[in-house]
């Protein structure tokens, strides 16, 4: 996967997670999504991807 598609995929995922955080009523889901969002933003900023 090239850098351009990776960046656009990360941006799309960040937008999706932000929408979930805004619309959910569950505090546990909101907390988990906030942690996931933090990790995604770090990946987008530094280009670090976790190995499965």
C-alpha positions in Angstrom: 0.0 0.0 0.0 1.4 3.4 -0.9 1.7 6.4 1.4 -1.2 8.3 -0.3 -3.8 5.5 0.2 -2.6 4.9 3.8 -3.0 8.5 4.7 -6.5 8.8 3.2 -7.6 5.6 4.9 -6.4 6.9 8.2 -8.2 10.2 7.7 -11.4 8.3 6.8 -11.1 6.1 9.9 -10.4 9.2 12.1 -13.6 10.8 10.8 -15.6 7.6 11.4 -14.4 7.3 15.0 -15.1 11.0 15.7 -18.6 10.5 14.5 -19.1 7.5 16.8 -17.7 9.4 19.8 -20.1 12.3 19.1 -23.2 10.2 18.7 -22.9 7.4 21.3 -24.5 7.5 24.7 -22.3 4.7 26.1 -19.5 5.9 28.3 -17.6 2.7 27.8 -17.7 2.9 24.0 -16.8 6.6 24.1 -13.8 5.8 26.3 -12.6 2.9 24.1 -13.1 5.0 20.9 -11.2 7.9 22.4 -8.2 5.6 23.0 -8.5 4.2 19.5 -8.7 7.7 18.1 -5.6 8.7 20.0 -3.7 5.8 18.5 -5.0 6.6 15.0 -3.9 10.3 15.3 -0.5 9.2 16.4 -0.2 6.9 13.4 -1.2 9.7 11.1 1.2 12.1 12.7 4.3 9.9 12.9 3.6 7.2 10.3 3.8 4.4 12.8 1.8 1.3 12.1 1.5 -1.6 14.4 2.4 -5.1 13.2 -0.4 -7.7 13.6 
